[in-house]
């Protein structure tokens, strides 16, 4: 439900305008399937159909649409289905959760002579491996 302002000129010589507010109600929905749903269902049944083919097929069924509208509906459907990625920095190193792996890492660090030496050895190995 919206309000609309209608302006009417009363006398063209004096250029008076008469404004009247009127209440505009929303249209009732039409019965049946809407165009977007018809496009999506046809695309599901015919996945290789182009937008022009879909528009022509729906026109034969009685739903008049343009190929551009079909393309827009399919593009919006792909955007909604797209997986939203996590923002932020990716983890640099994997987290060690196994106790046995943690014990082995501790032995390796002790054998190398400290954390800094072990880290530089691992970094050198990463450069060699690629």
N, C-alpha and C positions, 0 to 999 in steps of 0.2 A: 504494500500500500504506500503510495507516494503522493505528494502534493505537486500540482503543476500550475504554473502561472500562464494564463491565456491573456494576451494583449490584443485589443481591438481598437482600431482608429474610428472615432465617432464622426468627425468632420474633417475632410481633407484640407479645407482652407485654413482652419484654425489649428489643425494638427493636434487635437486632443486625443489622448489615448485612454481607454477604459480598461483597467486591469481587473481580472476576476480570478480568484483562487478556486480551484476545483479539486476534488478528491478523485484520484485515479486508482482503481483497484487492479490488482494483478490478474492476468488472464488465467483461466483454468487450464490445466494441462490437458493435452490431447490424449485420447486413449490410444493404446498400442505402444510399440517399441519406438524409442527415440532414434534419431539418425546415428548418433555415435555408437549406441549399443548394436544397431544393425551392422555398422561398419566393422566393429570388433568381432561380432559373431561370424560374419562372412570371411574375415581374415583368418579366424581360427579354423574355419572349415576349408579354406583355400590359402595356405600359407605362402604360396609362390605368386599369388595374384598381385598385379601392380595397382596403384591407386586409380588409374584410368579404367582398368578392367573391373575393379570393385564398383566404381561410380556407374559404369554402364550396366552391370548386373543388378545393382540396386534400383536403377532407373526402370529396368524391365519389371521389377517387383512392385514399383509404385513409389519408391522413396527417391525423390529427386535430390541429388547431391552433386557437387563438383569434385573433380579429381584433387583440387587444392585442399578442399575441406577434408577429404579422405586422408590425404597426406598429413594434414595437421593433427587429426584425431590419432592416427597411428604413431606420429612422432611424440605426442603427449603421453600416449600409453607406454612407449619405450622409456620415456623419462621417468614415469612413475615406477616402472619395474626395475630401473637401474639401481644397483646396490650402492648405497652411500658409504664411502670409505671413512675410516677413522682419521681425524685430523691430528696433526702433530708429528713429532719426530719418531721415526721407526727405531725400534730397539737395536742397539749396537751389538750387544753380546747376549747370547742365550743364558737364561737363568738355570743354574744347577739346582735341581731339587732332590736328586737322589743322594742319600747319605754316603754310599760307597764312592760315587764320583767326587763328592766333596772331600773325602779322605784322600783319594788319589791326587786331587789338586793340591791339597796341603802338603803331601809328600813331595810333589814336583816342585812346589815353591821352596820348600826347605832344601831340596837337592840343588836348586839353582842359586841359592844364597840370598833369597829375599824376594819380595813381591816385585820390586822394580826390575830386577834381572829377569825374573820369569815373564813379566809382561813384555819386556823388550825382545826376549827370545820368541814369544808367541807372535809378536808383531813381525819379526823377521821371517818367521815361518809363513805367515799370511802373505807377505810380499812375494815369497818364493813360489807359493802355490797358486797365486793369482788373485 
